[in-house]
Amino acid sequence: MIGSRAPSTEIQSYVSDLEQAPTGLLSRGTFLVKSKLTDDDKHVYAEWEWNLVIAKDW
């Protein structure tokens, strides 16, 4: 869940603080991320999967 804001007609967004990814060969790879946007009543508004790729070079 993201915060506790009252309903609004304006688009709202959230940006988290930056974090450092672990370094080294064992930290690299492709990771499947499953995301879900819910409210306090456990109602699911959106659900999606995406890949996070951590590599030495792009």
DSSP file (Angstrom, degrees, kcal/mol; ACC not computed):
  #  RESIDUE AA STRUCTURE BP1 BP2  ACC     N-H-->O    O-->H-N    N-H-->O    O-->H-N    TCO  KAPPA ALPHA  PHI   PSI    X-CA   Y-CA   Z-CA
    1    1 A M              0   0    0      0, 0.0     2,-0.7     0, 0.0    38,-0.1   0.000 360.0 360.0 360.0 145.4    0.0    0.0    0.0
    2    2 A I        -     0   0    0     36,-0.5     3,-0.3     1,-0.1    35,-0.0  -0.890 360.0 -59.9-113.7 102.3    1.2    3.5   -0.7
    3    3 A G        -     0   0    0     -2,-0.7     2,-0.2     1,-0.2    -1,-0.1   0.071  58.9 -89.4  64.3-171.9    0.4    6.0    2.0
    4    4 A S        +     0   0    0     -3,-0.1     2,-0.3    35,-0.0    -1,-0.2  -0.635  58.1 156.1-141.6  78.2   -3.1    7.1    3.2
    5    5 A R        -     0   0    0     -3,-0.3     3,-0.1    -2,-0.2    -3,-0.0  -0.782  43.5-110.4-106.8 149.3   -4.3    9.9    1.2
    6    6 A A        -     0   0    0     -2,-0.3    -1,-0.1     1,-0.1    -2,-0.0  -0.376  52.0 -80.2 -70.2 155.4   -7.9   11.0    0.6
    7    7 A P        -     0   0    0      0, 0.0     2,-0.3     0, 0.0    -1,-0.1  -0.250  57.3-179.3 -56.4 145.0   -9.4   10.4   -2.9
    8    8 A S        -     0   0    0      2,-0.1     4,-0.1    -3,-0.1    -3,-0.0  -0.988  38.4-138.6-147.0 151.0   -8.5   13.1   -5.3
    9    9 A T  S    S+     0   0    0     -2,-0.3     2,-0.2     2,-0.1    -1,-0.1   0.617  84.2  87.7 -84.3 -13.1   -9.1   14.0   -9.0
   10   10 A E  S    S-     0   0    0      1,-0.1     2,-0.3    -3,-0.0    -2,-0.1  -0.601  90.6-105.2 -85.8 147.2   -5.5   15.0   -9.4
   11   11 A I        -     0   0    0     -2,-0.2     2,-0.4     1,-0.0    -2,-0.1  -0.534  38.3-160.0 -69.9 132.6   -2.9   12.4  -10.4
   12   12 A Q        -     0   0    0     -2,-0.3     2,-0.3    -4,-0.1    -4,-0.0  -0.895   9.0-174.1-116.0 146.2   -0.7   11.5   -7.4
   13   13 A S        -     0   0    0     -2,-0.4     2,-0.4     2,-0.0    -2,-0.0  -0.937  12.5-152.8-137.6 161.6    2.8   10.0   -7.5
   14   14 A Y        -     0   0    0     -2,-0.3     2,-0.5   -11,-0.0    -2,-0.0  -0.999   5.1-169.9-136.2 130.8    5.4    8.6   -5.1
   15   15 A V        -     0   0    0     -2,-0.4     3,-0.1     3,-0.0     2,-0.1  -0.985  16.8-145.9-122.3 121.2    9.1    8.4   -5.5
   16   16 A S        -     0   0    0     -2,-0.5     3,-0.1     1,-0.1     2,-0.0  -0.343  31.6 -85.3 -81.1 165.3   11.1    6.4   -3.0
   17   17 A D        -     0   0    0      1,-0.1    -1,-0.1    -2,-0.1     2,-0.1  -0.326  51.2 -99.2 -65.3 150.3   14.6    7.3   -1.8
   18   18 A L        -     0   0    0     -3,-0.1     2,-0.3    -2,-0.0    -1,-0.1  -0.448  40.4-165.1 -69.6 144.5   17.5    6.1   -4.0
   19   19 A E        -     0   0    0     -2,-0.1     2,-0.4    -3,-0.1    -3,-0.0  -0.965  20.6-116.5-130.3 149.4   19.3    2.9   -2.8
   20   20 A Q        -     0   0    0     -2,-0.3     3,-0.1     1,-0.0     0, 0.0  -0.695  26.9-133.6 -84.5 133.2   22.6    1.4   -3.7
   21   21 A A        -     0   0    0     -2,-0.4     6,-0.0     1,-0.1    -1,-0.0  -0.600  33.6 -96.1 -80.3 147.0   22.5   -2.0   -5.4
   22   22 A P        -     0   0    0      0, 0.0     2,-0.2     0, 0.0    -1,-0.1  -0.261  41.7-134.4 -58.7 150.6   24.9   -4.6   -4.1
   23   23 A T        +     0   0    0     -3,-0.1     3,-0.1     5,-0.0     2,-0.1  -0.645  53.8  61.8-105.2 165.3   28.1   -4.9   -6.1
   24   24 A G  S >  S-     0   0    0     -2,-0.2     3,-1.0     1,-0.1     4,-0.5  -0.175  89.5 -72.7 105.8 162.1   30.0   -8.0   -7.3
   25   25 A L  G >  S+     0   0    0      1,-0.2     3,-1.1     2,-0.2    -1,-0.1   0.852 124.6  56.8 -60.8 -39.5   29.4  -10.9   -9.6
   26   26 A L  G 3  S+     0   0    0      1,-0.2    -1,-0.2    -3,-0.1    -2,-0.1   0.704 102.2  57.3 -70.1 -18.5   26.9  -12.7   -7.3
   27   27 A S  G <  S+     0   0    0     -3,-1.0    -1,-0.2    -4,-0.1    -2,-0.2   0.611  89.4  93.8 -85.8 -12.7   24.6   -9.7   -7.2
   28   28 A R    <   +     0   0    0     -3,-1.1     2,-0.3    -4,-0.5    27,-0.2  -0.482  52.9  82.3 -83.9 150.6   24.1   -9.5  -10.9
   29   29 A G  E    S-A   54   0A   0     25,-2.2    25,-2.8    -2,-0.2     2,-0.5  -0.930  76.0 -63.9 152.6-172.5   21.3  -11.1  -12.7
   30   30 A T  E     -A   53   0A   0     -2,-0.3     2,-0.4    23,-0.2    23,-0.2  -0.948  44.2-165.4-111.7 128.8   17.6  -10.7  -13.8
   31   31 A F  E     -A   52   0A   0     21,-2.8    21,-2.8    -2,-0.5     2,-0.5  -0.953  16.0-135.5-119.9 131.3   15.1  -10.6  -11.0
   32   32 A L  E     -A   51   0A   0     -2,-0.4     2,-0.5    19,-0.2    19,-0.2  -0.743  22.6-163.2 -84.6 126.0   11.3  -11.0  -11.4
   33   33 A V  E     -A   50   0A   0     17,-3.4    17,-2.3    -2,-0.5     2,-0.6  -0.943   6.8-159.2-113.7 129.3    9.4   -8.4   -9.4
   34   34 A K  E     -A   49   0A   0     -2,-0.5     2,-0.3    15,-0.2    15,-0.2  -0.943  16.0-170.8-108.9 117.6    5.7   -8.8   -8.7
   35   35 A S  E     -A   48   0A   0     13,-3.1    13,-2.2    -2,-0.6     2,-0.3  -0.805   8.1-178.4-111.9 149.9    4.0   -5.5   -7.8
   36   36 A K  E     -A   47   0A   0     -2,-0.3     2,-0.6    11,-0.2    11,-0.2  -0.984  17.1-151.2-148.8 134.1    0.5   -4.9   -6.5
   37   37 A L  E     +A   46   0A   0      9,-2.9     8,-3.1    -2,-0.3     9,-1.2  -0.937  33.7 160.0-108.0 115.2   -1.4   -1.7   -5.6
   38   38 A T  E     -A   44   0A   0     -2,-0.6   -36,-0.5     6,-0.2     6,-0.2  -0.791  30.2-133.7-129.3 169.0   -4.0   -2.2   -2.8
   39   39 A D    >   -     0   0    0      4,-1.1     3,-1.9    -2,-0.2   -35,-0.0  -0.547  45.2 -84.5-111.8-175.0   -5.9   -0.2   -0.3
   40   40 A D  T 3  S+     0   0    0      1,-0.3   -36,-0.0    -2,-0.2    -2,-0.0   0.777 127.7  57.1 -62.2 -26.7   -6.5   -0.8    3.4
   41   41 A D  T 3  S-     0   0    0      2,-0.1    -1,-0.3     1,-0.0     3,-0.1   0.273 118.4-110.8 -89.0  11.9   -9.4   -3.2    2.6
   42   42 A K    <   +     0   0    0     -3,-1.9     2,-0.4     1,-0.3    -2,-0.1   0.660  63.8 155.9  67.9  18.3   -7.1   -5.4    0.5
   43   43 A H        -     0   0    0      1,-0.0    -4,-1.1     2,-0.0     2,-0.6  -0.655  39.4-136.3 -75.0 127.0   -8.9   -4.3   -2.7
   44   44 A V  E     +A   38   0A   0     -2,-0.4    -6,-0.2    -6,-0.2     3,-0.1  -0.770  28.5 173.3 -90.8 118.3   -6.4   -4.8   -5.6
   45   45 A Y  E     +     0   0A   0     -8,-3.1     2,-0.3    -2,-0.6    -1,-0.2   0.774  70.0   3.3 -92.8 -32.0   -6.4   -1.9   -8.0
   46   46 A A  E     -A   37   0A   0     -9,-1.2    -9,-2.9     2,-0.0    -1,-0.3  -0.987  58.1-175.7-154.7 146.9   -3.5   -3.0  -10.2
   47   47 A E  E     +A   36   0A   0     -2,-0.3     2,-0.3   -11,-0.2   -11,-0.2  -0.976  17.8 154.9-146.5 129.5   -1.2   -6.0  -10.3
   48   48 A W  E     -A   35   0A   0    -13,-2.2   -13,-3.1    -2,-0.3     2,-0.4  -0.983  29.8-136.9-153.5 160.7    1.8   -6.5  -12.7
   49   49 A E  E     +A   34   0A   0     -2,-0.3     2,-0.3   -15,-0.2   -15,-0.2  -0.928  25.1 168.8-120.2 146.6    5.1   -8.2  -13.1
   50   50 A W  E     -A   33   0A   0    -17,-2.3   -17,-3.4    -2,-0.4     2,-0.4  -0.980  29.2-116.3-152.6 160.4    8.4   -6.8  -14.4
   51   51 A N  E     -A   32   0A   0     -2,-0.3     2,-0.5   -19,-0.2   -19,-0.2  -0.832  14.5-157.5-104.5 138.0   12.0   -7.7  -14.6
   52   52 A L  E     -A   31   0A   0    -21,-2.8   -21,-2.8    -2,-0.4     2,-0.6  -0.970  11.8-160.7-111.6 120.8   14.9   -5.9  -12.9
   53   53 A V  E     -A   30   0A   0     -2,-0.5     2,-0.6   -23,-0.2   -23,-0.2  -0.910   6.9-170.6-107.8 121.2   18.2   -6.4  -14.6
   54   54 A I  E     +A   29   0A   0    -25,-2.8   -25,-2.2    -2,-0.6     2,-0.3  -0.953  23.9 157.6-110.7 115.3   21.4   -5.7  -12.6
   55   55 A A        -     0   0    0     -2,-0.6     3,-0.1   -27,-0.2    -2,-0.0  -0.900  51.6-123.2-136.6 161.0   24.4   -5.8  -14.8
   56   56 A K  S    S+     0   0    0     -2,-0.3     2,-0.3     1,-0.2    -1,-0.1   0.924  99.8  18.1 -69.4 -45.0   28.0   -4.5  -14.9
   57   57 A D              0   0    0      1,-0.1    -1,-0.2    -3,-0.1     0, 0.0  -0.906 360.0 360.0-126.7 154.5   27.4   -2.8  -18.2
   58   58 A W              0   0    0     -2,-0.3    -1,-0.1    -3,-0.1    -2,-0.0   0.395 360.0 360.0 -95.6 360.0   24.3   -1.7  -20.1
